Amino acid sequence: MIDLSPPTLQTRGLEHGDYVALRPPLISALSLSTALKAELCCSGANRGWVPLSQPAHLLTTPEIVHLSELFVQEGVDKIRLTGGEPTVRKDILRLMQEIGHLRSNGLRELCLTTNGISLHRKLDAMVEAGLTGINLSLDTLDPNQFQIMTRRNGFDAVMRSLNRILELNRFGAGIKLKINAVIMRGVNEREIIPFVEMGREQDLEVRFIEYMPFDGNKWSRQKMLSYKEMIEIIRHKYPALNKVQEKGQNETSKTWRVPGFRGKVGFITSMTENFCGTCNRLRITADGNLKVCLFGNSEVNLRDLLREENHGESLDWAALAEMKRSETENRRSFGVHAEPNYHSKHEIRLLEVIGLAVKRKKERHAGMGQLENMKNRPMILIGG
């Protein structure tokens, strides 16, 4: 996935020609799906079991790093790694270390979206690599309900990860923690209050997500609990619940707080009050496709463009190093000095394709009544 703050499109003239440059506020964050595999099947988060792509179809770690470098050069300062489940990627620590090095180029935030099952095993090393934020996908606080929804017994492991995040923060790690809960009528709406009360003593944000339609998740309007209905449920017990001033115009979550609580409550209202007009996100799927809208079914293949310089083969570290060496030699042969934001012809073509896709981004998605009938990938194949 790519989280982007809607950059203004600019045209920069270079010796190679003009290309569309992505600059803030158009792009400020990049979310990359790093894996299709997930350790659990969660109906709320729309993570059904699906046929997985062959490894050759997926972006390699060098390819993800190369894309990250390109976007950071163009103004992205936040990168989020998602899945599937990113912690199951064997080289996830190497990937995070490589992306973490981009802090010297302007990267400010390196975040992770995870189900938390195996996070506790790698969390300390991830923080050392530069991890600054975690979105923990958790739809229930009831161990029995967890097993029903995810079809496995992993609740204790998730709690271990959650508690380790809080422990590290007590020692000053500064991890921004958000718990994402998809709320469905008749399934887990009774847990809204327990989720809110997690913030009584803990500095975290629980974000309630309106149930959204994706391929394979059996979405129905009857199951969809709206943002306003959730507010009413919370105010029944906490009538003083009040709205918090948004930090920026590109926030995707409406933030509220119960007076006296350390934590906050957020609502992602994709279904009833869309935020498309200020959305600053793009997504790159694990197989290298660019999506300018989560609900859009159009995608742009970046993977094959990345591999053109390597005769269509996937890029490993040696191939990426050779590409960069060759480009350096070409610049020297033409007497072109390296500049901080210099791009090769290959990179310029990538930026042109991305820029054109962003320009086609619509002001709003189709809305209820149409979304449930649109063909789209399951969430696990998009990156959540």
N, C-alpha and C positions, 0 to 999 in steps of 0.2 A: 504494500500500500504506500501511497505517498500522501502525506498530509501537507497541503500547500496553502499558504496564505495568499489569496488571489493577487498574483503579481500584476502590476500594470505591464502591458506588453510594449516592449520597446524594440526598435530596430537599430542594430549596431552595425556600422560599416567596417569591414575588415578587408584585408587583401584577398581573402578567399571569397568575398561576397557578403551580402547582407543575410542576417538571420534574426529570428525572433528571440529576444532575450527575456527570460523570466525574472522579474524583480519584485521585491516586496511592494505592495502588499499581496500580489498575486501568489507568490510562493514564499512560505516561511517555514513550512514543516513537511517532512517526507515520511510516509509510512510505507514500509516494505514488507510484503508477505514473504516469510522466509521458509515456510514449510506447509505442505498440504496435510501431513499426518497429524492427527490429534489423538490424545490418550483417552478421551471420553466423548460420549455422544450426548449432547445436551440440547433438549428440545427448545429450551428458552433462547439459548444463544444461537440456535439454528445450525448446530454442528452435527448433522447426521453423518453416518458412515457413507462414504462415496468412493467410487473407483479413483485410484490415485494415478497421477501421470507418471510416465517413465522418467527416471532421473535425468536423462538427456534433455527432456523437455523443460526442466526446471532451471531457474537461474542458479549459476554457481556462486560460491562466495566471492570470488574475484569480480564477477559481473555485478553483484549487488554493491560491492565496495566501489566499483567504477561508476555506477549510477549515482551512488551517494556523493562521491567526489564532485561529479558534474553538477548536481543540484545544489550542493553547498557553495560551489563557486558562483552559482547564479542567485544566491541570496537565501537559500533554505537554512534555517538555524535550528530546526527541530526534526529529528528522525525517530520514527516509531517502528519497531520490529514486531510483526504480528504473525499469525499462522492461518489456519491450522494451529498448532502449538509450537512456538519458536524454541522452547527449551528442549525439545526432542531432537533438534538439529545437532548433529555430532560436533560440528565446529562452531557452535553458537558463540563460544567465548572468543575464539579467534576473530569471528566476524565483528563482535562488539568492540574488541580491542582496535581493529583496523578502523572502524567508524569513529571510535573514540578519539583517534589521532586527528580527526578533522576539527577538533576544538580550536586548534591553532589557525584554522581557515575560517572560523566564524560560527561553527556549530555550538549551540548553547545547551540543547537538551537531547538526550538519548533515552528513549522510553521503550517500554515493553508491554505488550498485551498478552496475558497468559491466563491459563486456567489454574495455575498454582500447584498442580499435582507434583511436579518434580522441581519446582523453582527453588525450594529450600536447599537443594543439593548444590546449586550453582550461584546462589544469590550473592554471597560475599565476594566471589571472584568477579561477578558482573558489576558490582558497585566499584570495585577496583578498576574495572575497564572503563568506567565513566557513566554507568547507569544513573539516571536522575529521576525517572518516573516509572510507575507501574500501574497499569490498568488490570485489575484482577477480576476476571469474569466469574461471578458467583451468584446463582439465582435462588439459592436457599441456604438458610442457616440450620436446617433440620437434617441431621445425618441420614435419617430414613428417607426423607424426600429427596435428598441428594442422590442416594443410590437409585431411586426410581427414575429420576430425571436424567441421570448420566449413565445409567446401566452399569455402574461399577462402584466399588467401595473405596472412595478416595478422599472422603471428607476430612479425615484426620490429617492427611498429607497437606491439604489446602490450608487448614488451620495452622499447621506448623509453618508453612510459608508466610502466612499472614502475620503470625506472631513474631517471626524473625524479622520481617520488614519493620514492624513497630519497635522491636528491640534495637535494631540498627539505628533507627531514627532517634531513639533515646540517647544514643551515643553520638549523635550529630551527623548521621549519614545524609539527612536532608532529602530522602526519597519522597517524591510527591505521590501519594497513594490514593487511587480512585478505585472503588469497587463498583463494577457494572452489573446491575441486576435487571434482566428482562422480566417484566411483570405480566402475567397472564391471568385473566379472570378464571376463577375456578381451579387454579393451580397453585399460585403462590402469593396472591394479593394479601393474605392474612399475615405475611411476613414483612410487609412494608414498615410497620412500627418497629419490630425488632431490628431491622436494618437501620432505620433512622437512629435508634438508641445506641448503635455502635459508636456514634459520634459524640456521645455524652462526655466521655473522658478522652477520646482519641482524636488526634488531628488527622482526619481523613475525610474524603468526600464519597458518599454513596450516591451513585447516579442510577436513577430508575429509567429504563428504556422502554418506550412503547413497542409492543410486539409488532415486528415488521415481516412482510411476506418475502420469502425466498424459496427457490426450488427445493421441494422435498420437506419443508417444515410444517405442512398442513395448516397453514395460516387460515384463520377465520375471523371475521369482524366481531363475532360474539366473544371470542377470547381476548380481543384487544381492549385493554384498560387504558383510558385516556389520561393524559397529564392532569387535567382538571379533576378527574375522579380521584386520582392519587392524592392530590392536594387536599381534597375534602376528607379523605381517610386520615391523613396526618393531622389536619386541623381539628378533627373530632377529639383527639387526645391532646394535641398541642396547638390550641387556638392562636397563640402568639407567633406561629410560624410566619416569617417575613422574607421578602425577596431581597437578595443581595445585589448590589450594583455590579453589572457585568464589567470585567476587566478590559475587554476589547470588543470591537465590532464583529469579530469573526468567531466568537464563542459558539459552540454547538450545543451547549448545555445551559439551561436556565437554572440559576443557583439560588437556593433558599437556605435559611438557617433557623434553628430553634434557639431562642434567646437562652444563654447560659451554657449551650453546648459548644465544645471545642470544634467539632466537625461540622461539615456542611452537607446539604442535600441537593442533588442536581437532577434535572429531568431532561432527557433527550426526546424531543417531541416530533420525531420525523414524520409521524402519521397525521397528527392533528394540527400542528403549527410548524410547518416546514421552515427551515432556515437557509434554503438554497441560495437566496439572494446575497447572503454574506458568507456562504460556505467557502472555506479556504483549503479544501482537501482534494487531493488526487490520490489514487491508489495504484500501486503496481502489484499485480498478483504474483504468486510464486513461480508461475510459468512465464512471467515477463510481459504481461499485458497491462497497458495503462487504462484505467477507468477514471473518467472525470466525474462520475456520479455513482454512488453506491447502488442506486436504484436503476441506473441506466444499463441497457444491455449491449451498448456499443463499446468495443474495446480496440485498442491500438497495440499492435505487436511491436514491442521494443526489443525483445530477445533476439529476433532475427537480424534486426538492424545492428545490434551490438556485435553479432557474430560475423557480419559481412567481412570485416578486416581479417578474420581468422578462417576464411574459406568455408563459412557456415558451421564450423565446429565450435563447441562450447569453449569458453575461456578459462583456462587454469591460470595459476600464478605466473608460470613461465610465459604463457602466451600473452598475458596482460603486460608483463615486463617488456616483452619483445615489441609489442605495439607502441609502448611509450618510448622505447629506445629508438625505434624507427622514426617516430614522429619528431623526436629531438634531432635526429640526423637530418631529416628533411628541412627543419627550420634552419639549421646551421648552413646547409647547402645553399639556401636562398637568402642567407644573411638576416633572418628574422630572429630577433632576440625574444627570449621567453618573457612573457608578461604574466602577472598574477592571474588574470582571467582569460588567458589565451586559450583558444579552442582549436583543435584540429578540424579538418574537413569532415571527418567521421562524426565528431562530437557536434559540429554545427548542424549536420543533417538530423541527428537525434533531437537537438533543440528545436529545429524547424517543425518536426513531426509533433513534438510535445506541445509547442506553441499553438499549432493549428488545432490540436485536440482541445486545448483549453479555451480557445476562442469559440468553439462550438458548445461549450458548457452552457446549459440552459438555466434560466433564472429560477425555475422551480421544477420539481419532479411531477409525475403524472397525478399523484394523489390517490386516495382510497377510491375504490370503484374501478380503477384501472391497474394499479400496481399489482394487485393479486392475480391479474390475468396476464401480466407481462412475463415473458421468458427471461430468467436471470439465473446466474449461478447460485448454488447453495453457498451460504456464508463461509463455510470452511474453504471453498475454492476462491473466494474473494480476498479474505483476510479481514479479521474483525478487530 
